[in-house]
Amino acid sequence: MIHFKINRLIFWVLLCLPVAVSAQTPLQHSLDRLLDDDFFQTATIGVSVYDLTADAPLYNRNERRLCRPASNMKLLTAAAGLNRLTAAYEYTTTLSYTGAIDETGCLLGDLYITGGLDPEFSAAGLDSMVNMLDAIGIRRFEGNIYADISAAEKVHWGKGWSWDDDTEAFQPYLTALPFNKGVVKLKVTPASPSRNPAVHIEPNTEFIKLDNRATTVWKAKEPTNETLKFIRTGDDTGNMIEITGTIATKAKPYEREISVQSPTGYVLTVFSEKLNAKFAESRAIGKGEMVTPIQAVLVGKIRHSLPEVIRQMNKESDNLNAEMLLRAIALQVGQPATTQNGVEQVEQLITQLGFNPKTLSVVDGSGLSNQNYLTPEFLVAVLKLMYQSSDFSLFKSSLPEAGVDGTLKNRMKDTPAYRKVFAKTGTLTGISTLSGYIEAKNGHLLAFSIMVQNFTLKARVVNTNYIDKICEQIVESKF
């Protein structure tokens, strides 16, 4: 009798096994097959997919595993910015003066540019300021120009940023008065063989000095960062750039953006050059840093909206925009804005989402640091929060669209995922992430996060063979 009961129990267990297997959805089955690849014997992956339309989870694997998000950190920074500042927030850079304007239109005093953390402030903004001075009747200027950078702490890099990325445009020096994305563009054009190539600086300024040791040759590989090298030399200002290497005489001009080590000197020099060019006999001099006096007269403001800043940040993965957004959040607590105050505000949002900030790690706004740690589950929670927000349309439209624009412009073309994926990319050495929204074939909108870590392949190989294929299968699968 006992043997009979045991045998019957075994029978029912075996009978139920196929039912358990068949309960797996086609999406779960296809993703499991892909993620069982030998690549993930050494690399790690975390995935979370959630059906926002049906309000139900679709797929999870290692969704609670801590991963370095790289630029997926910008999703959290954008959400915190819209949550704490609102979409109506504006960044402002102001121009003021002290002294008086005499009957000839000469300003006998000083000018002050007050930084407001605006990452979109550029040479066009300086041109507008020159026109503002012209509009109030100034025809000549014989004073000093000061930069007021008191709105933020004087910490030029984020915690854990790489020193060997010093000259890279994606790692600009931070300041309350950003200018021209903190970079200068160099355009190298070949000359005749054995001669130095021509180098054009944009914006054209005396602030950047060149030591051009590059050579034009008959034949050479297409110019790259390996064949043409750019390093800083000289004094502490770091504004001397040495160029070495070769470029072929028939090569196309090569362009490279270099971060500027002295952002205050950079903006003051360019502004003084523009003033002296506009107003005859002027002797404007960029003097240095000083807090704008209370009695200074406001000339005008250059403004950029938070939606503009977020769109650039997410579409082009702009690290400067992300760091300035974190500091703008911090500025609501008090001046000077500090990274720590910004992080504490972000941690309040993490708590609001039902997570413990101590189980995650946020040290910057851009994701440049390897000391940031988030999980796929948490990033999907951020995406769900924004889906439920009145700012959802703004947020979703700021994300790169697969095969169309931003950092996804050249990915997922000629696949089912084309124009169906709206997501933030993230890349650091050994790290590739993608999180955002997918418009599924059945019309449902999904939130997803894919975080791949600890690999030695090129990121584009990991993206093509795994991350993009996951997106394609999600778009096509029935669930």
QUIPEFEN-V67548 format. One record per residue. N is the residue number from 1. RES is the residue in one small letter. D_FIRST is the distance of its C-alpha to the first C-alpha in Angstrom with 2 decimals. Layout:
BEGIN
n = [N;N]
res = [RES;RES]
d_first = [D_FIRST;D_FIRST]
END
This chain:
BEGIN
n = [1;2;3;4;5;6;7;8;9;10;11;12;13;14;15;16;17;18;19;20;21;22;23;24;25;26;27;28;29;30;31;32;33;34;35;36;37;38;39;40;41;42;43;44;45;46;47;48;49;50;51;52;53;54;55;56;57;58;59;60;61;62;63;64;65;66;67;68;69;70;71;72;73;74;75;76;77;78;79;80;81;82;83;84;85;86;87;88;89;90;91;92;93;94;95;96;97;98;99;100;101;102;103;104;105;106;107;108;109;110;111;112;113;114;115;116;117;118;119;120;121;122;123;124;125;126;127;128;129;130;131;132;133;134;135;136;137;138;139;140;141;142;143;144;145;146;147;148;149;150;151;152;153;154;155;156;157;158;159;160;161;162;163;164;165;166;167;168;169;170;171;172;173;174;175;176;177;178;179;180;181;182;183;184;185;186;187;188;189;190;191;192;193;194;195;196;197;198;199;200;201;202;203;204;205;206;207;208;209;210;211;212;213;214;215;216;217;218;219;220;221;222;223;224;225;226;227;228;229;230;231;232;233;234;235;236;237;238;239;240;241;242;243;244;245;246;247;248;249;250;251;252;253;254;255;256;257;258;259;260;261;262;263;264;265;266;267;268;269;270;271;272;273;274;275;276;277;278;279;280;281;282;283;284;285;286;287;288;289;290;291;292;293;294;295;296;297;298;299;300;301;302;303;304;305;306;307;308;309;310;311;312;313;314;315;316;317;318;319;320;321;322;323;324;325;326;327;328;329;330;331;332;333;334;335;336;337;338;339;340;341;342;343;344;345;346;347;348;349;350;351;352;353;354;355;356;357;358;359;360;361;362;363;364;365;366;367;368;369;370;371;372;373;374;375;376;377;378;379;380;381;382;383;384;385;386;387;388;389;390;391;392;393;394;395;396;397;398;399;400;401;402;403;404;405;406;407;408;409;410;411;412;413;414;415;416;417;418;419;420;421;422;423;424;425;426;427;428;429;430;431;432;433;434;435;436;437;438;439;440;441;442;443;444;445;446;447;448;449;450;451;452;453;454;455;456;457;458;459;460;461;462;463;464;465;466;467;468;469;470;471;472;473;474;475;476;477;478;479]
res = [m;i;h;f;k;i;n;r;l;i;f;w;v;l;l;c;l;p;v;a;v;s;a;q;t;p;l;q;h;s;l;d;r;l;l;d;d;d;f;f;q;t;a;t;i;g;v;s;v;y;d;l;t;a;d;a;p;l;y;n;r;n;e;r;r;l;c;r;p;a;s;n;m;k;l;l;t;a;a;a;g;l;n;r;l;t;a;a;y;e;y;t;t;t;l;s;y;t;g;a;i;d;e;t;g;c;l;l;g;d;l;y;i;t;g;g;l;d;p;e;f;s;a;a;g;l;d;s;m;v;n;m;l;d;a;i;g;i;r;r;f;e;g;n;i;y;a;d;i;s;a;a;e;k;v;h;w;g;k;g;w;s;w;d;d;d;t;e;a;f;q;p;y;l;t;a;l;p;f;n;k;g;v;v;k;l;k;v;t;p;a;s;p;s;r;n;p;a;v;h;i;e;p;n;t;e;f;i;k;l;d;n;r;a;t;t;v;w;k;a;k;e;p;t;n;e;t;l;k;f;i;r;t;g;d;d;t;g;n;m;i;e;i;t;g;t;i;a;t;k;a;k;p;y;e;r;e;i;s;v;q;s;p;t;g;y;v;l;t;v;f;s;e;k;l;n;a;k;f;a;e;s;r;a;i;g;k;g;e;m;v;t;p;i;q;a;v;l;v;g;k;i;r;h;s;l;p;e;v;i;r;q;m;n;k;e;s;d;n;l;n;a;e;m;l;l;r;a;i;a;l;q;v;g;q;p;a;t;t;q;n;g;v;e;q;v;e;q;l;i;t;q;l;g;f;n;p;k;t;l;s;v;v;d;g;s;g;l;s;n;q;n;y;l;t;p;e;f;l;v;a;v;l;k;l;m;y;q;s;s;d;f;s;l;f;k;s;s;l;p;e;a;g;v;d;g;t;l;k;n;r;m;k;d;t;p;a;y;r;k;v;f;a;k;t;g;t;l;t;g;i;s;t;l;s;g;y;i;e;a;k;n;g;h;l;l;a;f;s;i;m;v;q;n;f;t;l;k;a;r;v;v;n;t;n;y;i;d;k;i;c;e;q;i;v;e;s;k;f]
d_first = [0.00;3.82;5.45;5.05;6.41;8.78;9.93;10.63;12.46;14.40;15.28;16.75;18.60;20.11;21.02;22.86;24.79;27.37;27.94;28.81;31.18;32.73;33.45;36.14;39.55;41.97;44.22;41.58;40.59;44.24;45.20;42.25;43.29;46.87;46.11;43.86;47.12;48.04;50.99;48.74;47.60;50.87;52.16;50.40;49.97;49.13;48.74;48.38;48.83;49.01;49.65;52.51;52.69;49.05;48.93;45.75;44.88;44.54;43.99;43.93;43.85;45.15;46.86;47.32;48.72;52.32;54.73;58.50;59.50;62.94;64.76;61.72;63.00;65.66;63.16;62.68;66.43;67.25;64.76;66.19;69.73;69.19;67.32;69.97;73.20;72.58;73.73;77.26;77.88;80.82;81.86;85.62;88.15;91.50;95.09;97.66;101.12;103.44;107.24;109.38;110.38;114.15;116.45;116.02;112.24;111.68;108.74;109.97;106.70;103.21;100.14;96.56;93.36;90.55;87.10;84.33;81.45;81.98;80.38;82.10;85.63;87.61;91.10;91.27;90.90;93.80;95.87;95.20;96.35;99.55;100.15;99.54;102.31;104.57;103.88;105.14;108.36;107.81;109.92;109.96;107.88;108.99;106.25;102.97;99.49;96.66;92.90;91.06;87.57;86.84;83.96;81.45;80.88;82.56;79.45;79.80;76.29;72.76;70.57;69.15;71.26;72.17;75.69;75.83;75.60;78.89;80.92;78.16;78.81;75.22;75.84;79.04;80.76;79.97;82.67;83.41;85.87;84.06;86.35;85.75;82.08;83.39;84.21;87.18;86.97;88.70;89.59;90.60;92.74;93.82;97.51;99.35;98.12;98.71;99.35;97.30;95.31;96.27;94.06;94.08;92.80;91.32;92.42;95.77;96.53;98.46;95.67;93.76;95.65;94.87;95.29;94.93;94.49;92.59;94.12;94.32;93.70;93.97;90.31;87.21;83.65;83.17;83.81;80.80;80.23;80.27;83.57;85.30;84.66;85.64;85.85;87.57;90.46;93.35;93.47;90.88;91.28;89.35;91.40;92.62;90.44;90.87;90.02;89.61;88.40;89.41;89.43;90.51;93.73;92.06;88.94;88.15;88.95;86.19;85.22;83.56;83.06;83.56;82.68;85.74;85.69;88.32;87.42;90.13;92.91;91.62;91.84;95.15;96.78;95.79;96.92;100.26;100.80;100.18;102.53;105.29;104.96;105.15;107.92;111.07;112.40;109.26;108.14;104.60;102.86;99.16;99.36;95.86;93.53;94.70;93.29;94.99;97.64;97.23;100.64;99.81;100.41;97.49;98.39;95.12;91.40;89.20;85.85;82.50;79.55;76.05;74.60;77.01;75.91;72.18;72.60;74.44;71.95;68.89;70.41;72.19;70.12;73.28;72.73;76.02;75.08;71.77;73.44;76.19;73.65;71.87;75.27;76.20;73.09;74.19;77.71;76.44;75.73;79.16;81.70;81.57;78.28;75.96;72.83;71.07;71.97;70.73;67.43;66.96;67.48;64.89;62.44;62.95;61.79;58.73;57.89;58.59;55.94;53.34;53.38;54.47;57.71;56.94;53.96;56.31;59.77;62.89;66.17;68.26;68.51;68.57;65.69;68.08;66.68;63.67;63.00;61.63;57.84;55.97;52.56;51.74;49.95;53.14;55.45;53.42;53.83;57.58;57.57;55.69;58.28;61.12;59.48;59.61;63.19;66.42;67.47;64.68;67.04;69.38;66.58;64.87;68.22;69.12;66.29;66.94;65.96;64.26;66.87;69.62;70.94;70.76;68.55;66.32;69.30;68.44;64.66;62.27;65.10;64.12;60.48;58.42;58.96;62.74;64.07;60.55;60.19;62.26;61.57;63.03;63.05;62.98;64.02;64.74;64.40;60.73;59.84;59.52;58.33;58.43;57.61;58.62;57.87;56.69;57.38;54.32;54.48;52.87;55.66;53.75;55.41;53.34;54.01;53.02;53.63;53.30;54.23;54.39;55.47;56.22;57.37;60.41;60.81;63.54;62.45;63.41;60.92;58.09;59.24;59.42;56.22;53.91;55.28;57.05;54.19;51.84;54.35;54.60;50.84;50.72;53.57;51.99;48.29;46.48;44.56]
END
